[in-house]
């Protein structure tokens, strides 16, 4: 019998880990956090289709819990035309807690999705690359990428599937990518 020393990352810890990576760079908008976690689907969050793309109630609760505990900070950053966006970053206490979590998993195996044991270093590296790649991309770009991947194969972590929804997603994707008529 194989005896593997492993850890499990709980829902509450994932947003802290994500916000700690890439030099603690903030993530603009809650939507991007959901989209990044959807792309790196091994966290175990269940997603449903939302108006803006994939949405996870469990992830939303984890973010709120981090804010309530004073570990995640939010602040507004001005955009063009007098608009603004809420940035998400770690507080000083959040950095301390996130660093402890990262240290705990870095040199151990992590059980992901209750299925696979993955080296913590690999998880951190993959998640950091995804954050670095997508954290400042336009939402439309992220939506297009997720739509394209979802059209190819319906993800098992998306808990709602229907023929009509696939058709709608395909129509929206085609119009975004190729234009109307």
C-alpha positions in Angstrom: 0.0 0.0 0.0 1.2 3.5 -0.9 1.6 5.8 2.0 1.7 9.4 0.8 2.1 12.3 3.2 -0.3 14.9 1.9 -2.3 18.0 2.8 -5.8 19.2 1.8 -6.4 22.8 0.9 -9.8 24.0 2.1 -12.1 26.4 0.2 -11.1 29.3 2.5 -7.4 28.9 1.8 -7.6 29.0 -2.0 -8.3 32.8 -2.5 -5.5 33.5 0.0 -3.0 31.4 -1.9 -4.1 33.0 -5.2 -3.7 36.5 -3.9 -0.2 35.7 -2.4 1.2 34.5 -5.7 2.9 36.7 -8.3 4.4 39.0 -5.7 1.0 39.6 -3.9 -0.3 41.4 -7.0 -3.9 42.4 -6.6 -6.7 41.0 -8.8 -9.0 43.6 -10.3 -12.6 42.5 -9.8 -14.3 39.5 -8.2 -15.3 38.2 -11.6 -11.6 37.7 -12.5 -11.1 35.7 -9.3 -13.9 33.4 -10.3 -12.6 33.1 -13.9 -9.1 32.3 -12.8 -10.3 29.7 -10.3 -12.5 28.2 -13.1 -9.5 28.0 -15.4 -7.5 26.3 -12.7 -10.3 24.0 -11.9 -8.4 21.6 -9.5 -9.4 23.6 -6.4 -12.7 21.7 -6.1 -15.1 24.6 -6.4 -18.4 23.8 -8.2 -19.4 26.4 -10.8 -22.7 27.4 -12.3 -23.2 29.6 -15.4 -23.6 33.2 -14.3 -24.4 36.3 -16.3 -20.7 37.1 -16.7 -19.4 33.6 -17.0 -18.7 30.9 -14.4 -19.7 31.6 -10.8 -19.0 29.5 -7.7 -21.1 30.1 -4.6 -18.4 28.3 -2.5 -15.6 30.5 -3.9 -17.7 33.6 -3.2 -18.2 32.5 0.4 -14.5 31.9 0.8 -13.7 35.4 -0.5 -16.3 37.0 1.8 -14.9 35.0 4.7 -11.4 36.3 4.0 -12.7 39.9 3.9 -14.7 39.4 7.1 -11.6 38.0 8.9 -9.5 41.0 7.8 -7.3 38.9 5.5 -8.5 40.2 2.2 -8.6 43.9 1.5 -10.7 45.6 -1.2 -10.2 49.1 -2.6 -11.3 50.9 -5.7 -9.0 51.8 -8.6 -10.1 54.5 -11.1 -10.7 53.5 -14.7 -11.6 55.5 -17.8 -14.7 57.6 -18.0 -15.1 58.1 -14.3 -15.6 54.4 -13.6 -13.7 52.3 -11.1 -13.1 48.7 -10.2 -12.7 47.0 -6.9 -9.2 45.4 -6.4 -8.7 42.4 -4.1 -5.4 42.0 -2.3 -4.1 40.6 1.0 -3.8 42.6 4.2 -0.7 42.3 6.3 -2.4 39.6 8.3 -3.6 38.0 5.1 0.0 37.8 3.8 1.1 36.2 7.1 -1.7 33.6 6.9 -1.2 33.0 3.1 2.6 32.6 3.6 2.0 29.9 6.3 -0.4 28.1 3.9 2.1 28.3 1.0 4.9 27.1 3.2 2.7 24.2 4.4 2.0 23.0 0.9 5.2 23.9 -1.1 7.2 20.8 -0.3 4.3 18.3 0.2 1.7 16.6 -1.9 -1.7 18.1 -2.1 -4.9 16.1 -2.6 -6.8 17.9 -5.4 -10.5 17.2 -6.3 -10.3 14.2 -4.0 -8.7 12.4 -6.9 -5.0 13.3 -7.5 -1.9 13.9 -5.5 0.0 16.8 -6.9 3.3 18.3 -5.7 2.6 21.6 -3.9 5.4 23.3 -5.9 3.6 22.4 -9.2 0.3 23.7 -8.0 1.8 27.0 -6.9 3.7 27.3 -10.2 0.7 26.5 -12.3 -1.6 28.8 -10.4 0.9 31.6 -10.4 1.3 31.3 -14.2 -2.4 31.5 -14.7 -2.7 34.5 -12.4 0.1 36.3 -14.2 -1.4 35.5 -17.6 -5.0 36.5 -16.9 -5.2 38.9 -13.9 -5.2 42.0 -16.1 -6.8 40.6 -19.3 -10.1 42.2 -20.3 -13.1 40.3 -19.1 -14.3 39.8 -22.6 -11.0 38.1 -23.4 -11.4 35.8 -20.4 -15.0 35.1 -21.2 -14.0 34.2 -24.8 -11.3 31.8 -23.6 -13.6 30.1 -21.1 -16.4 29.9 -23.7 -14.1 28.4 -26.3 -12.8 25.7 -23.9 -16.4 25.0 -22.6 -17.8 24.6 -26.2 -15.1 22.0 -26.9 -15.8 20.0 -23.8 -18.3 20.7 -21.1 -16.3 20.9 -17.8 -17.1 18.4 -15.1 -16.8 21.2 -12.5 -19.6 23.2 -14.2 -22.6 21.8 -12.4 -25.3 22.7 -14.9 -25.5 21.5 -18.4 -28.3 21.8 -21.0 -28.5 21.6 -24.8 -30.0 25.1 -24.8 -27.2 26.6 -22.6 -24.5 25.1 -24.9 -26.3 26.6 -27.9 -26.5 30.0 -26.2 -22.8 29.9 -25.2 -21.9 28.9 -28.8 -23.9 31.8 -30.2 -22.3 34.4 -27.8 -18.8 33.0 -28.4 -19.2 33.2 -32.2 -20.5 36.7 -32.1 -17.7 37.9 -29.8 -15.1 36.2 -31.9 -16.4 36.8 -35.4 -18.9 39.7 -35.1 -22.6 40.0 -35.7 -23.7 38.9 -39.2 
